[in-house]
Amino acid sequence: MRVYHFDADTGVFTGHSSEADASPLEPGVFLIPAHATDRVPPPLSMGEQARFADENWLREKIPPPPKTPLRELLKAVPKHGFGGKTIYEIFRDNKP
């Protein structure tokens, strides 16, 4: 039996499927892994994703990425490897 995997937090289809193992104790019964279902995801159009909720797949638009300011993203760069500075500090200090 083929099973389809979804993200544990969001329920969004991961794009991964696998074969479920047969139960060694119950003939004809398959062991479905956590965060997976035997329901086939719907066909999707460009810009859509499938999300598993309430035992069904839902088609929905892919949400836009969160708008994080570049300054905040650059602060996440580790301080090693750039002479002890973040990329933000390097660009800030080297303005033309």
C-alpha positions in Angstrom: 0.0 0.0 0.0 1.4 3.4 -1.0 1.3 6.2 1.7 1.8 9.9 1.2 3.8 12.0 3.8 2.9 15.4 5.1 4.7 17.9 7.4 3.9 17.3 11.1 3.4 21.0 11.9 1.7 22.3 8.8 0.1 19.2 7.2 1.6 20.3 3.8 2.4 17.4 1.5 6.2 16.8 1.4 6.2 15.3 -2.1 7.4 12.0 -0.7 5.6 8.7 -0.8 6.6 5.2 0.3 5.3 1.7 0.7 3.6 0.9 4.0 4.8 -2.3 5.8 2.3 -5.1 6.2 1.4 -5.8 9.8 3.1 -9.0 11.0 0.2 -9.7 13.4 -2.8 -8.9 11.3 -3.0 -10.2 7.7 -4.3 -7.6 5.3 -3.5 -4.7 7.6 -0.8 -2.1 6.8 1.2 0.0 9.2 0.9 3.6 8.2 3.7 5.8 9.6 3.1 8.9 11.6 2.3 12.0 9.4 1.3 9.9 6.4 -1.9 8.8 4.8 -3.1 6.3 2.2 -5.3 9.0 0.6 -3.8 10.2 -2.7 -3.1 13.9 -2.8 -5.0 15.9 -5.4 -3.5 17.1 -8.7 -2.0 20.5 -8.3 -1.7 23.6 -10.5 1.3 25.9 -10.5 1.3 27.9 -7.2 -0.8 25.4 -5.3 0.0 23.0 -2.4 -1.8 20.1 -0.8 -2.4 20.2 2.9 -3.8 17.3 4.9 -6.4 18.3 7.5 -9.4 16.5 9.0 -8.6 13.3 7.2 -8.7 15.0 3.7 -6.4 16.8 1.3 -7.1 20.4 0.7 -5.8 22.3 -2.3 -4.6 25.8 -1.4 -2.4 28.6 -2.8 1.2 28.6 -1.7 1.4 31.5 0.7 4.1 34.2 0.0 7.2 34.0 2.1 7.3 36.1 5.2 8.7 39.6 4.6 11.7 39.7 6.8 13.9 42.7 6.4 17.3 42.0 4.9 18.9 43.5 7.9 17.3 40.8 10.1 18.4 38.0 7.7 22.0 39.2 7.7 22.1 39.3 11.5 21.6 35.5 11.5 24.9 35.0 9.6 27.5 33.6 12.1 30.3 35.9 13.2 33.1 33.5 12.3 34.6 33.4 8.9 34.2 37.1 8.1 37.0 38.5 10.4 34.6 38.5 13.3 32.0 40.5 11.5 28.6 39.7 10.1 27.9 40.2 6.4 25.7 43.2 7.4 28.7 44.8 9.2 31.0 44.2 6.2 28.5 45.9 3.8 27.8 48.7 6.3 31.5 49.5 6.8 32.4 49.3 3.1 29.8 51.7 1.6 31.1 53.3 -1.7 
